[in-house]
Amino acid sequence: MSEHIVYILSGVQPGPIFINSTPNLLRRMTQHRGGKIRQSQFRIDRLVYVERYACAFKAQARVRALKAASREWLDALISSHNAGWEDLLPSHAVRIAA
């Protein structure tokens, strides 16, 4: 089983957010920032929240739950882990690449 990462991207807060999962966060972020994913047109390319799961099934279930949540709840979730909504990619890149 491979690890899957649930992630939330944001542009300028309180703008739109994007929720998804991937087994390779670095590759996916390269796609987002390179304009290869449709949501890129909205400049939603700042990684603001990350969760790790042992399997794709659990990760997809979490993605569905997050997408069903209210925006207020999602904002509170992100803020509780990343108060300034800073881009987390630099801090996660080293751990993910290892």
Backbone as CSV, one residue per row, in Angstrom:
resi,resn,N_x,N_y,N_z,CA_x,CA_y,CA_z,C_x,C_y,C_z
1,MET,0.828,-1.189,0.000,0.000,0.000,0.000,0.868,1.246,0.000
2,SER,0.488,2.211,-0.785,1.249,3.452,-0.816,0.500,4.533,-0.044
3,GLU,1.262,5.471,0.454,0.681,6.585,1.190,-0.030,7.533,0.235
4,HIS,-1.154,8.071,0.671,-1.875,9.093,-0.088,-1.971,10.345,0.765
5,ILE,-1.875,11.470,0.117,-1.884,12.747,0.805,-3.131,13.518,0.387
6,VAL,-3.912,13.920,1.378,-5.053,14.799,1.158,-4.517,16.209,1.327
7,TYR,-4.849,17.075,0.382,-4.312,18.428,0.453,-5.366,19.459,0.114
8,ILE,-5.157,20.663,0.650,-6.013,21.798,0.330,-5.123,22.913,-0.183
9,LEU,-5.521,23.457,-1.332,-4.818,24.586,-1.919,-5.683,25.830,-1.786
10,SER,-5.029,26.963,-1.722,-5.722,28.235,-1.656,-4.976,29.242,-2.508
11,GLY,-5.683,30.233,-2.924,-5.050,31.382,-3.559,-4.949,32.460,-2.502
12,VAL,-5.443,33.613,-2.818,-5.490,34.686,-1.845,-6.677,34.433,-0.929
13,GLN,-6.428,34.274,0.346,-7.476,34.004,1.320,-8.291,35.265,1.530
14,PRO,-9.580,35.302,1.489,-10.535,34.205,1.562,-11.105,33.804,0.209
15,GLY,-10.289,33.601,-0.767,-10.736,33.203,-2.092,-11.084,31.738,-2.157
16,PRO,-11.213,31.210,-3.370,-11.580,29.801,-3.528,-10.479,28.861,-3.046
17,ILE,-10.892,27.653,-2.681,-9.935,26.623,-2.287,-10.150,25.396,-3.165
18,PHE,-9.166,24.497,-3.162,-9.214,23.274,-3.954,-8.809,22.126,-3.047
19,ILE,-9.591,21.045,-3.039,-9.342,19.888,-2.177,-9.189,18.660,-3.057
20,ASN,-8.133,17.867,-2.799,-7.939,16.633,-3.553,-6.946,15.750,-2.811
21,SER,-6.601,14.606,-3.411,-5.587,13.717,-2.839,-4.674,13.231,-3.949
22,THR,-3.502,12.771,-3.545,-2.506,12.293,-4.500,-1.504,11.393,-3.786
23,PRO,-0.920,10.446,-4.499,0.167,9.675,-3.898,1.513,10.404,-4.019
24,ASN,1.590,11.444,-4.850,2.844,12.157,-5.068,2.591,13.666,-5.043
25,LEU,2.729,14.254,-3.865,2.395,15.666,-3.695,3.336,16.580,-4.479
26,LEU,4.613,16.271,-4.530,5.542,17.134,-5.272,5.188,17.186,-6.755
27,ARG,4.898,16.035,-7.344,4.517,16.013,-8.759,3.221,16.785,-8.978
28,ARG,2.237,16.574,-8.098,0.951,17.252,-8.240,1.104,18.757,-8.090
29,MET,1.929,19.206,-7.157,2.127,20.644,-6.982,2.836,21.247,-8.196
30,THR,3.725,20.502,-8.803,4.369,20.959,-10.035,3.320,21.135,-11.129
31,GLN,2.371,20.213,-11.202,1.287,20.318,-12.185,0.405,21.536,-11.902
32,HIS,0.052,21.736,-10.643,-0.775,22.891,-10.281,-0.061,24.193,-10.642
33,ARG,1.175,24.301,-10.246,1.905,25.550,-10.448,2.333,25.754,-11.889
34,GLY,2.360,24.681,-12.652,2.708,24.781,-14.059,1.511,24.991,-14.965
35,GLY,0.314,25.090,-14.394,-0.883,25.336,-15.186,-1.437,24.110,-15.879
36,LYS,-0.994,22.914,-15.493,-1.452,21.694,-16.156,-2.745,21.148,-15.560
37,ILE,-3.221,21.750,-14.481,-4.473,21.345,-13.851,-5.436,22.514,-13.950
38,ARG,-6.664,22.237,-14.280,-7.653,23.273,-14.597,-7.769,24.357,-13.534
39,GLN,-7.710,24.005,-12.262,-7.875,24.988,-11.194,-6.751,26.013,-11.176
40,SER,-5.676,25.745,-11.896,-4.537,26.650,-11.931,-4.909,28.018,-12.492
41,GLN,-5.935,28.068,-13.338,-6.326,29.337,-13.940,-6.792,30.344,-12.893
42,PHE,-7.181,29.858,-11.714,-7.638,30.739,-10.649,-6.520,31.085,-9.671
43,ARG,-5.283,30.678,-9.993,-4.120,30.913,-9.126,-4.335,30.306,-7.746
44,ILE,-4.889,29.112,-7.725,-5.055,28.367,-6.477,-3.881,27.392,-6.419
45,ASP,-2.754,27.873,-5.933,-1.551,27.038,-5.987,-0.721,27.085,-4.709
46,ARG,-1.311,27.564,-3.627,-0.592,27.628,-2.351,-1.080,26.479,-1.475
47,LEU,-0.184,25.592,-1.095,-0.511,24.442,-0.252,-0.715,24.938,1.179
48,VAL,-1.961,24.825,1.691,-2.242,25.360,3.021,-2.627,24.295,4.044
49,TYR,-2.880,23.054,3.599,-3.278,22.002,4.543,-2.926,20.637,3.965
50,VAL,-2.442,19.738,4.827,-2.029,18.400,4.397,-2.412,17.372,5.457
51,GLU,-2.922,16.227,5.008,-3.152,15.058,5.860,-2.605,13.843,5.117
52,ARG,-2.069,12.884,5.858,-1.526,11.665,5.253,-2.408,10.467,5.602
53,TYR,-2.596,9.575,4.626,-3.398,8.369,4.819,-2.646,7.168,4.264
54,ALA,-2.880,6.013,4.866,-2.188,4.797,4.471,-2.717,4.203,3.173
55,CYS,-3.949,4.553,2.792,-4.494,3.984,1.563,-5.358,5.007,0.829
56,ALA,-5.511,4.770,-0.458,-6.268,5.683,-1.315,-7.740,5.738,-0.922
57,PHE,-8.309,4.623,-0.490,-9.726,4.592,-0.119,-10.022,5.564,1.016
58,LYS,-9.196,5.532,2.070,-9.399,6.440,3.206,-9.169,7.888,2.802
59,ALA,-8.186,8.112,1.949,-7.912,9.478,1.490,-9.088,10.020,0.686
60,GLN,-9.657,9.222,-0.206,-10.788,9.678,-1.009,-12.028,9.920,-0.152
61,ALA,-12.210,9.095,0.879,-13.333,9.313,1.797,-13.164,10.647,2.523
62,ARG,-11.946,10.968,2.912,-11.687,12.239,3.585,-11.898,13.419,2.626
63,VAL,-11.471,13.262,1.379,-11.687,14.318,0.384,-13.183,14.583,0.238
64,ARG,-13.984,13.537,0.133,-15.439,13.710,0.003,-16.019,14.422,1.226
65,ALA,-15.543,14.044,2.415,-16.034,14.687,3.637,-15.640,16.162,3.676
66,LEU,-14.417,16.478,3.282,-13.971,17.873,3.279,-14.756,18.699,2.260
67,LYS,-15.008,18.115,1.096,-15.756,18.840,0.067,-17.206,19.088,0.490
68,ALA,-17.739,18.238,1.355,-19.110,18.402,1.831,-19.201,19.377,3.009
69,ALA,-18.090,19.697,3.612,-18.078,20.578,4.788,-18.340,22.027,4.375
70,SER,-18.791,22.801,5.333,-19.032,24.220,5.063,-17.704,24.962,4.923
71,ARG,-17.751,26.062,4.218,-16.538,26.865,4.038,-16.029,27.392,5.380
72,GLU,-16.930,27.753,6.271,-16.528,28.245,7.585,-15.753,27.167,8.344
73,TRP,-16.236,25.921,8.279,-15.566,24.818,8.966,-14.198,24.575,8.356
74,LEU,-14.113,24.599,7.026,-12.831,24.406,6.352,-11.839,25.513,6.708
75,ASP,-12.307,26.755,6.733,-11.431,27.868,7.113,-10.889,27.663,8.519
76,ALA,-11.747,27.219,9.446,-11.313,26.971,10.821,-10.310,25.823,10.879
77,LEU,-10.538,24.766,10.094,-9.609,23.635,10.056,-8.234,24.079,9.576
78,ILE,-8.210,24.799,8.479,-6.936,25.275,7.938,-6.252,26.194,8.937
79,SER,-6.990,27.138,9.496,-6.411,28.103,10.431,-5.885,27.438,11.696
80,SER,-6.508,26.344,12.118,-6.048,25.654,13.332,-4.696,24.980,13.133
81,HIS,-4.348,24.665,11.897,-3.068,24.032,11.595,-2.079,24.980,10.928
82,ASN,-2.583,26.042,10.341,-1.759,26.973,9.572,-2.391,28.362,9.693
83,ALA,-2.167,28.993,10.832,-2.870,30.235,11.177,-2.712,31.329,10.120
84,GLY,-1.566,31.420,9.498,-1.334,32.464,8.508,-1.611,32.044,7.082
85,TRP,-2.128,30.840,6.900,-2.384,30.290,5.573,-1.127,30.399,4.700
86,GLU,0.023,30.125,5.307,1.293,30.175,4.589,1.410,28.970,3.660
87,ASP,2.238,29.089,2.639,2.494,27.985,1.723,3.326,26.937,2.447
88,LEU,2.789,25.732,2.594,3.465,24.660,3.320,4.402,23.836,2.459
89,LEU,4.410,24.052,1.172,5.214,23.199,0.305,6.686,23.180,0.682
90,PRO,7.342,24.293,0.949,8.762,24.205,1.310,9.018,23.318,2.520
91,SER,8.162,23.369,3.546,8.385,22.563,4.737,8.051,21.090,4.512
92,HIS,7.154,20.784,3.589,6.783,19.398,3.314,7.648,18.772,2.225
93,ALA,8.281,19.556,1.407,9.030,19.032,0.255,10.153,18.106,0.700
94,VAL,10.855,18.448,1.746,11.974,17.623,2.202,11.458,16.296,2.725
95,ARG,10.390,16.305,3.522,9.852,15.062,4.089,9.243,14.192,3.002
96,ILE,8.607,14.780,2.007,7.951,14.018,0.951,8.988,13.370,0.033
97,ALA,10.053,14.099,-0.271,11.073,13.592,-1.189,11.850,12.437,-0.576
98,ALA,11.919,12.370,0.734,12.709,11.325,1.404,12.065,9.971,1.277
